């Protein structure tokens, strides 16, 4: 395999970047006046508790609608807030994952494959 060809380009015919900048600056007749806007507003940092709660309810409501409620749940669970129900569902999913990982680690297998319970 032969080495790749080196292509050289003559830079003599091309103007330098500095000369291009000088030409562009010399073409400007008058610079616009700078806008004195002062400092940027920091209003976006202020969080209104009511708006934040509304945003959370919308976000959690969307996620809640994706999760099917357990119809065999106790009546006490129905009085939980949406956030508590979401946390409870996520905790159940985490415990399920932990159990699957534990059964995988304790499962049978060898260097080439693992055997899963179906």
C-alpha positions as CSV (number, residue, x, y, z in Angstrom):
1,X,0.0,0.0,0.0
2,X,1.5,3.3,-1.0
3,X,1.4,6.4,1.3
4,X,-1.3,9.0,0.5
5,X,-0.3,11.8,-1.8
6,X,0.5,15.1,-0.3
7,X,-1.4,17.9,-2.0
8,X,0.2,21.3,-1.7
9,X,-1.5,24.5,-2.5
10,X,0.3,27.7,-3.2
11,X,-0.8,30.4,-0.7
12,X,0.9,33.1,-2.8
13,X,-2.2,33.9,-4.8
14,X,-4.5,34.0,-1.8
15,X,-4.8,37.2,0.3
16,X,-4.0,36.8,4.0
17,X,-6.7,36.9,6.6
18,X,-5.3,40.1,8.1
19,X,-5.5,41.9,4.7
20,X,-9.1,40.6,4.3
21,X,-10.0,42.0,7.8
22,X,-8.4,45.3,7.0
23,X,-10.3,45.6,3.7
24,X,-13.6,44.8,5.5
25,X,-13.0,47.4,8.3
26,X,-11.9,50.1,5.8
27,X,-15.2,49.6,3.9
28,X,-17.2,50.6,7.0
29,X,-18.1,54.3,6.8
30,X,-19.7,54.7,10.3
31,X,-20.1,52.4,13.2
32,X,-23.5,52.3,14.8
33,X,-24.0,53.7,18.2
34,X,-23.7,51.0,20.9
35,X,-26.9,50.1,22.6
36,X,-26.9,50.9,26.3
37,X,-29.3,48.3,27.6
38,X,-27.8,48.1,31.0
39,X,-27.4,44.8,32.7
40,X,-29.5,41.8,31.7
41,X,-32.7,41.2,33.7
42,X,-32.5,38.4,36.2
43,X,-36.3,38.0,36.3
44,X,-36.0,34.5,34.8
45,X,-34.2,33.4,38.0
46,X,-37.2,34.3,40.1
47,X,-39.5,31.3,40.6
48,X,-43.2,31.9,41.5
49,X,-44.4,29.1,43.8
50,X,-47.8,29.0,42.2
51,X,-46.5,28.8,38.6
52,X,-43.9,26.2,39.7
53,X,-46.6,24.0,41.4
54,X,-48.8,24.3,38.2
55,X,-45.8,23.3,36.1
56,X,-45.1,20.3,38.3
57,X,-48.7,19.2,38.2
58,X,-48.8,19.4,34.4
59,X,-45.5,17.4,34.2
60,X,-46.5,14.8,36.8
61,X,-50.0,14.6,35.4
62,X,-48.5,13.7,32.0
63,X,-46.3,11.0,33.5
64,X,-49.1,9.8,35.7
65,X,-51.4,9.2,32.7
66,X,-48.8,6.9,31.2
67,X,-48.7,4.8,34.3
68,X,-51.8,2.6,34.7
69,X,-53.1,2.7,38.3
70,X,-53.2,-0.5,40.3
71,X,-57.0,-1.3,40.7
72,X,-56.3,-3.5,43.7
73,X,-54.7,-0.7,45.7
74,X,-55.9,0.0,49.2
75,X,-58.3,3.0,49.7
76,X,-55.5,4.8,51.7
77,X,-53.4,4.9,48.6
78,X,-56.1,6.8,46.7
79,X,-55.7,9.7,49.1
80,X,-52.0,10.0,48.3
81,X,-50.9,12.9,46.2
82,X,-49.9,12.4,42.6
83,X,-46.3,12.9,43.6
84,X,-46.5,10.2,46.3
85,X,-48.1,7.8,43.8
86,X,-45.4,8.5,41.3
87,X,-42.7,7.9,43.9
88,X,-44.4,4.7,45.0
89,X,-44.6,3.4,41.4
90,X,-41.0,4.2,40.8
91,X,-40.0,2.5,44.0
92,X,-41.9,-0.6,42.9
93,X,-40.1,-0.6,39.6
94,X,-36.7,-0.2,41.4
95,X,-37.4,-3.1,43.7
96,X,-38.4,-5.2,40.7
97,X,-35.2,-4.3,38.9
98,X,-33.2,-5.1,42.0
99,X,-34.8,-8.5,42.3
100,X,-34.1,-9.2,38.6
101,X,-30.4,-8.2,39.1
102,X,-30.2,-10.4,42.2
103,X,-31.7,-13.4,40.4
104,X,-29.3,-12.8,37.4
105,X,-26.2,-12.7,39.7
106,X,-27.3,-15.8,41.5
107,X,-28.4,-17.5,38.3
108,X,-26.6,-20.2,36.4
109,X,-24.4,-19.5,33.4
110,X,-20.9,-19.8,32.1
111,X,-18.4,-17.6,30.3
112,X,-20.3,-17.8,27.0
113,X,-23.9,-17.4,28.1
114,X,-26.3,-16.6,30.9
115,X,-29.5,-18.5,31.6
116,X,-32.5,-16.4,32.5
117,X,-35.8,-17.5,34.1
118,X,-38.5,-16.9,31.6
